[in-house]
Structures are given as C-alpha cells and as structure tokens.
Amino acid sequence: MAESVGAKGPSAQVSVVTLGKGGIDMAFTIMQSTDAHHLWQPVEEDPVSSDVTLAIDHCERHQSIDGFGASFTDSSAYLMSRLPEEQREQAMRRLFSPKDGIGLSMLRNPMGACDYSREFYTYDDMPQGRTDVSLRHFSIAHDEEAVIPLTALAMRLNPELKLMASPWSAPAWMKSSRRLATGRLLPRFYESYAQYFVRFIEAYRGNGIPVFAVTPQNEPLFEPRHYPSMRFSARGEARFVQRHLRPAFDGAGLRTRILGYDHNWDRPSYPLRLLKKADEAFDGIAWHWYGGEPQSQTVLAKRYPDKAVYFTEGSGGSWIPEFHPAFSNLMRRGIEILKNGSRCFILWNIALDEHNGPVVPGFGESTCRGLLRIGDGTSRVEYTLDYYGLAHFSAFIRPGAIRIGGKTDVPLCQLVCENPDGSTVVVMFNDSATPHHVSIVDEDLHGTVSCPAHSAVTVVLNK
C-alpha cells in the first residue's frame, strides 16, 4: 500500500474493498480528523445504516484543479534551512511528496520582503535619492540563500508543483513614499517595474524554477506602515498590466500568467474594474479570505467565465481559537473556495517559530500560524492543524483533477473531484454537533463512512 502521513509520522492508508451492485470492486481509502489528538487517521468503512446519502455526478463538471499549498516566505525558508539536514529532508517530504507526504503542489512566494521576513529588502535596493531605471543592480542573491534551494527541492519532490509569486512592494526608489512601507508606484517607473518582473522570472528560470503566475501587487488596497506595502488603484494596476507588464512578458517570450487583484472577497468592485479596463491583459483573478465571502469569486466568474479563479492566501492564527473553531474555519472555507470556482487553495506561511515569527523589524506581535512550528534555534518540528487540514485536500486531489457534482439529501459541507487517473475524491466536513453516517453512491458503487461531529473525512474511491 501507499504511505500517508499520520499525526505522528507515516502510517499505512486503510484500503477497504467493497462489492458494488454491478459486481465491480471498489477500494475505499478513508482518512479522518476528529480532534487535536486524532488528526489524519485512517479508518475503516462504517457498516451501520446511513442517515445521509451523497450522490456523485460525473456528468456535472466544473473547473480543473491546479493544486494546494502555502508560501516559502523569507521567515519560513530561514527556519527550514536551519534544521539539521535529515530533519529538513523529512519535513520537505512530508510537505511535498505525493507518495510519502501530503503532496503540496503549489507555492506562492513573495517577491522580496513581506511581513514575514527578517529584514526589509527588494531585488533592486538603492541608497536614498538614487534610482536604477535600467535595473543594473537587480539581484536575487537574497533568495539564493534559502528560498530558491527549498523551492527547487519542493519541485524535485513533486514535479507537478507550480510556483506563483507576488510583490509586497516595488523598490523604494520607484515609489511616492521612497520607502518600502506605504506609498504608490510612480507612473514614470511603470516600465522599469515591468522589466523587474521579467528579470525575476528569468533569474528563477536560470535556477531551474519556472514561474507559473504572478500578481502585480499583494493586497493593493491595504497600506500598513509596519511592513512592506504599496497602494495600487484598480485604474493604476490595469494600466500597468495592459501597457507595460503584458507587453514586457510578450517581448521576452514569457508565458507566465498574470493574475489581478490578489486581495479580499469584500471588494469585488476592484477586480471588476480591472477586467472592464484591461480584460485581455489578465489571465485570472486572485483572492484572499480576510474579508467578505467566497461567493464573490462566483459572481465575478459568471461575468468573465474565461478568467481563471485562484485563491492565493488565507492564514490561520490566534484570532480563531484552537482546535475546533480554527479547524472548522479551515475545512469549511477550503470547501467553499473550491466550490466557488477556485483552481487552488493556498494557505500562508510554510513554517513559523514558537513566537509566530520571525517578522520584519517594527512589526510587533504576530498572530499568524504556519503549517509547521519550528523552534527557533532548535530541531523541534510540530505539524499544526493547518497542515492536517490542508492534507484532507492536497494528499489525494491531484493537479489536473476536475471538480464534479455531489448532492446530499441533508446539509453537509462536501466537495467531490475526479482525478486524472479516474479515482474520485470526496472531502466532507461535518460542521455540526450531530454525527452522520454517509452513504456515498458513485454510479452502481456504494459504501458508507462515519462522519463524527465537527470532523473532516476524505474518501478516495478507486474503481
């Protein structure tokens, strides 16, 4: 049998063979999480009578899935790089290997510093009062320390992995504030900034790392003063992409996708304005979960069905208490995000330390949680609820899967996908205090699984 990652390490998946009414064998693989002490556990098929029926419809077909993942921020890469080699290799396998881990298949890395960096930096920093319009001083040397080696290793562990990249700020000399925190991109530097993206993509390609997609700016409507940020109006972003970034990519022969917005669900007017002004320049729209509801993805997609939907950032943190409230939020939101058309589900930091850092100087207290908690200066690695929650999606829904139909006769949060190899994956979350026994019906095949109160269950049907 294949191996999967259990709460305390690799454990064999349970494969229960049932006989369908048509005489066809079907292997059920069932993984269940019920509480903080029982995460990602293999369980067997439930022989009792069901009270819920989930009917799978392969004829109802929706978006394809590119993958699931998180981010090698500077802080995450720094912590991972300091682990002893054996532990680092094990942690990377548990994150990215489809065979020995949870098979993460997407990364969304910052271009330069973000809030979770040890210092303020971009790829072309200049002394105050000086500019570098031709980008003669451009360098990704900072990333070569840890971000690039770890990203390259992730791609070796999972060759299907896709890298996305987003800047938190342009170099300070390009901005009205002349600093990395706050300010806007000055129009006279639009062309230089477009070439900045080209240089970044070409430099990463030179390290054997293709960049699948970029966004022009992380959270363009948020302008905090305590970490890198840049205000970018919808009009400005549309103009930059249409007149500068897209032509720069075309001129350099780059096929990297450009996704607009990269911010919360509560301001859908921004991406709508982008597509009204520069529809042909954008390949899709990126969303975050820190405001609004995921239905905004569907509302916009109905107006622009040819534009791909990508969910690029959602962090867990102490603002939602552990365990059940936080785990419920992750599972429920993940299912809703995908059922509202997203091709991916990407959380935030791969790893943080016991103080939820490191963070940039002057940031203050951090409340975010990573997939891993790594003791700063130690070799202790803890896998958080975010890791196991993401596992319910990433370990079995493979890149290229298609979201298909699934209907229940009572309310139950569920998602169904059909993998390229023909297997079917069902992710369920029972967001109630009532346990359910769910009969899964896939054409002439059926089986029953237990879905305890407040539990997550992933079922794989292999015909």
LINCOR-V16341 format. One record per pair of residues at least 4 apart in sequence whose ideal C-beta (glycine too) atoms are under 6 Angstrom apart, sorted by sequence separation. I is the first residue (numbers start at 1). GAP is how many residues later the second one is. If there is no record, write none. Layout:
i = <I/I>
gap = <GAP/GAP>
This chain:
i = <20/34/72/77/83/92/93/97/110/113/126/132/143/144/146/170/189/199/232/238/239/240/241/268/275/292/321/322/323/324/328/329/333/338/352/353/359/383/385/390/391/393/397/408/419/451/5/6/72/83/98/132/143/170/177/204/205/224/232/240/241/249/320/337/375/441/20/33/95/126/155/172/177/223/320/418/430/451/3/33/93/94/113/154/172/176/204/359/374/440/17/18/80/93/96/113/124/172/175/176/223/301/337/406/417/4/31/32/95/112/261/320/357/372/373/439/17/112/176/201/261/287/316/356/406/416/449/1/31/32/124/169/174/260/334/373/437/438/1/15/16/220/297/356/404/415/30/124/217/437/438/15/124/260/271/403/404/414/123/170/174/217/369/371/436/13/371/401/402/413/28/123/241/435/352/401/413/424/435/174/351/442/397/400/433/121/216/349/350/351/353/354/398/430/260/265/285/170/284/351/353/428/258/261/262/264/284/286/287/216/258/259/260/261/263/266/288/289/430/257/264/266/284/286/311/259/264/265/429/14/16/264/265/268/397/13/16/271/275/396/428/14/265/311/427/7/268/309/7/309/310/314/315/426/6/310/311/312/69/246/308/313/392/425/68/234/238/242/69/71/72/73/241/423/424/67/69/71/67/234/238/242/347/423/234/238/241/301/73/75/182/131/214/221/294/298/73/74/182/294/297/298/74/181/213/215/218/219/289/297/211/295/165/213/294/124/126/181/184/215/163/164/180/181/319/345/122/163/164/165/166/318/162/168/190/194/198/262/317/194/259/317/166/317/105/191/195/201/315/316/111/114/190/194/198/105/112/201/105/106/107/108/109/111/152/96/110/151/327/331/133/148/169/330/334/97/98/120/135/168/170/92/96/138/169/96/327/396/140/135/392/396/81/392/78/77/77/80/316/215/77/72/338/72/335/72/335/332/5/111/5/66/166/3/5/332/331/332/328/115/113/331/324/227/226/227/226/108/116/106/108/160/106/118/120/117/115/80/79/76/76/76/73/66/67/68/69/70/71/63/65/66/71/72/63/70/75/36/102/91/104/103/87/102/103/102/105/79/84/83/70/68/68/68/65/67/66/65/64/63/61/62/61/60/60/58/40/57/39/56/40/54/55/54/33/52/53/52/52/56/52/54/51/51/52/53/54/55/56/50/48/50/46/50/45/46/46/46/34/26/28/30/34/22/21/33/20/20/32/31/18/30/29/26/27/26>
gap = <4/4/4/4/4/4/4/4/4/4/4/4/4/4/4/4/4/4/4/4/4/4/4/4/4/4/4/4/4/4/4/4/4/4/4/4/4/4/4/4/4/4/4/4/4/4/5/5/5/5/5/5/5/5/5/5/5/5/5/5/5/5/5/5/5/5/6/6/6/6/6/6/6/6/6/6/6/6/7/7/7/7/7/7/7/7/7/7/7/7/8/8/8/8/8/8/8/8/8/8/8/8/8/8/8/9/9/9/9/9/9/9/9/9/9/9/10/10/10/10/10/10/10/10/10/10/10/11/11/11/11/11/11/11/11/11/11/11/12/12/12/12/12/12/12/12/13/13/13/13/13/14/14/14/14/14/14/14/15/15/15/15/15/15/15/16/16/16/16/16/17/17/17/17/18/18/18/18/18/19/19/19/20/20/20/21/21/21/21/21/21/21/21/21/22/22/22/23/23/23/23/23/24/24/24/24/24/24/24/25/25/25/25/25/25/25/25/25/25/26/26/26/26/26/26/27/27/27/27/28/28/28/28/28/28/29/29/29/29/29/29/30/31/31/31/32/32/32/33/33/33/33/33/33/34/34/34/34/35/35/35/35/35/35/36/36/36/36/37/37/37/37/37/37/37/38/38/38/39/39/39/39/39/39/40/40/40/40/41/41/41/42/42/42/42/42/43/43/43/43/43/43/44/44/44/44/44/44/44/44/45/45/46/46/46/47/47/47/47/47/48/48/48/48/48/48/49/49/49/49/49/49/50/50/50/50/50/50/50/51/51/51/52/52/53/53/53/53/53/53/54/54/54/54/54/55/55/55/56/56/56/56/56/56/57/58/58/58/58/58/59/59/59/59/59/60/60/60/60/60/60/61/61/61/61/62/62/62/63/64/64/64/65/66/68/69/70/70/70/71/73/75/77/78/78/79/80/81/89/89/96/96/96/97/97/97/98/99/103/112/115/125/130/133/136/136/137/204/233/238/238/239/240/240/240/243/244/271/272/273/274/275/276/277/277/277/277/277/277/278/278/278/278/278/280/280/283/287/289/290/290/291/292/292/292/293/294/295/295/296/301/322/325/326/332/332/333/336/338/340/341/341/343/344/345/346/348/348/349/350/351/352/352/354/355/356/356/358/360/360/384/384/385/386/386/386/386/386/386/387/389/389/391/398/402/402/403/404/418/419/419/419/421/422/423/423/424/425/425/427/429/429/431/435/435/437>
